[in-house]
Amino acid sequence: MIVLLLSVYAHPNGDEVAVVECRATGEVGAQANPVTILMRDACDPTTFNAALGPGHCIGDPLTAPVHPTTPFALFIEELTLDRIAGAWRFNPFLNASGGTFQLVTLNLSAGQQTTIQNVVGELHTSTRVKEFGGGQKPRLNILSGNPIPAAECALGLPENDTNVIVEAGAVPQAGPTAGTSALPEQVTNWQCCIHPWMCLRVAVNQGQQ
């Protein structure tokens, strides 16, 4: 098991800041039934839409107004300090039950169908990449410490089984089937090409990774 890299650097204001990078794995046990992969964020519609344009953030259709939201300025501040915005994540994202931060690996069996559900307010992608990297938004790449885009994100690939455009609104969308060419019997890396710290590893017929 590889431990997720958790590094600490000195911010100009004198604080020590922890940085989490997508490099290692925890585990979620092998599944026997169809699996829904959730994508989450906490965008505040008023401030995100004011900064990025009308309709950019629709809010959380499942849990609003119970689920707290993050104003755009606070989102940028958190991303600047931590290089991730914690509410923007695959669910689950990190496993800290063993006392160390580990990037979760989802273990599947060949033949299982996946669905991807965006239960939040922004557009996301679920994109298979050879190596984790930046996405399609240069500002978010720089702030998250991913200046070089992942090749699969930089190419602007059309939507397919390895590049699912996940619309906001909580409607489940079909994902790849485990054991097919899109989700082969090996460990594959997946990330959001908009928010590049949102990342996940999926293992098909690999035991417990």
N, C-alpha and C positions, 0 to 999 in steps of 0.2 A: 504494500500500500504506500502510495506517495503522499506525503503531507503537503497540503496547499501552502504555497509560499506566502508568508505573512511578513512583510518587511516594514521597517520603521524609518522614517526620515524626518529631518528637522524642518518645520515650516518656518518661513521668514518671521512670523510673529513669535517664534520661540517655542511653540508647542511641538510635541512629538506626534506624528501622524502615522497610523497603521495603514498599509497598502496591501490589498488582497489581489492576487493575480490568478487567472484561470490556468492552472498548471497541474492540478493533482486531483485525486479521486477519493471519495468516501463510497458508500454504496446504498442502493435501495434494492431489496431482494428481488430475485427473478419473479416475473409476473406470469400468471396463467390465463388472464382474461384481457379483453381490450383495455388499453391504458390511455388515460387522458393526461396530457402534459399541459400544465397551467403556466400562463405567462402573466405577470403582475406588474403594476406600477402604482403610483400614487399622485398622478398629475392633478393639480388644482385647475379646473376649467377656466376660471376667471383670469388668473395670472398667466397661465400657459397660452391661452388664446390671445391675450393682449400682447404677449411677447412674440408669438410664432404665427398668429393668424387665426381667424375664426374657424372653428371646427377641428383644430389640432387635437384638443383634449375634450372628450365627451363625458369625463367623470367615470365613476365606477358603477355600472348598471346593476350589479348584484347586491352591493352592500351599502351604497350611498343612502343616507348621509352618515351611516355609522362608521364606515371605514375612513380614517383620517387621510387628508390630502396634504401634499407638499407644495407650497407656493414656488413659482419658478425661480425666484431669487435664491431661496433656500436650497432648491435642487442644484443650482449652479455652485453655490457655496459648498455644499456637501461633496459634490463631485470634484471641486477644486482641492479640497482638503484631503479627502479619502480616496479619490480616484475611482470610487463607485458611488452610486446612489442606492442605498440598501433596499429600498422598496421596489426598485426596478430589477426584476429577477425572474428566472424560471422557478417554479415551485415543485419540489424543494431545490434550493440553491446550495447552501452550505450546511454541513453537518458538524456541530461542535460537541456532540455527545461524548466523544472520547477525550475531550480536553484540548484538542487541536482543531483548527479550521481545516475542513476537507471539502473539496468540490465534489458534489454528489455525482455518482455514476448510476444511471438507471439501467438495471439488468432486465433484459427481455429474452423470451424464447422465440425461436423462428416460427413464423405464422401469426404472431400477434399483430393486431391492427392498432395503430395509434391514432388518436385525435389530438388536436391542439386547440386549446381554448384560451382566448385572451379575455380575462375577466376584468379588464381595467379600461383606461381611457385613452391610451395612445396606440398608434399603429406599431406593430413589431414584426420581425421576421424570425423564422426558425430555419436557419441556413446551415447546411453541412459544410464544414471547412476542414482543410487538411491541417492547418495550424491556426490557433486562436490569434486574432489580430484586431486591427481597427475596423471600423465600418464605413458607412457612406456619409457621415457627418463630420467634417474636419474638426469643428470645435469640440465635439464630444470625444473624438479620438485623442486630441491633445490633452484635454482635461482628465481623461481616464488613463493616460499613460500608454496609449496604443496608437502612436503616430503613423505606423505603417499598416494600411488596411489589409485584412485577410484577402487573399487573391480572389476568393469566391464572392466577396462583398464588393471589391473594387471593380469587378467585371460587370456589375449590374445585371446579373443573370435574370432571365425571365422566370416567372413563377413555375415551379414544378415540384416533384416529390422531395427534392433536396433543397428547395428554396421556397418555403411556404410563406406567403404574405398573410399575416395574422391580423385581421381587422379588429378594431375595438368593438365591443358590444356583446361579449359573452356568448356568441354563437359558436359551438364547436365546429372545427373544420377538419377535414380528413387529413391525416398525416401518413407517412410511409408505413408499409407493412414490414415487420421484422423478418429478416432473412431474404429480402429482395435486394436488387442492386442499389436501391436508394438507402436501405438500412441493412447492410450486409452482416454476415456472421463474423464480426470483429468489433473493436471499440472505435466509435466515431465521435468526432467533435461537432457540436452544434452551438451556434451563437446567434444573437440578434445583430443584424447588420446596421441597425440604427443606434442601439445602445450596446456597445461591444463588451461591456463587463457582464452582460447577461449571457451566461454560457452553461453548457450541460454536456456531459459525456454519456453515451448510450452504448451498452455492451449487449450483443446478441449471441446467445449460446456460449458465453465465456465464463460460466460459473459466477462466483461472487467476486466482483472486481473491487 
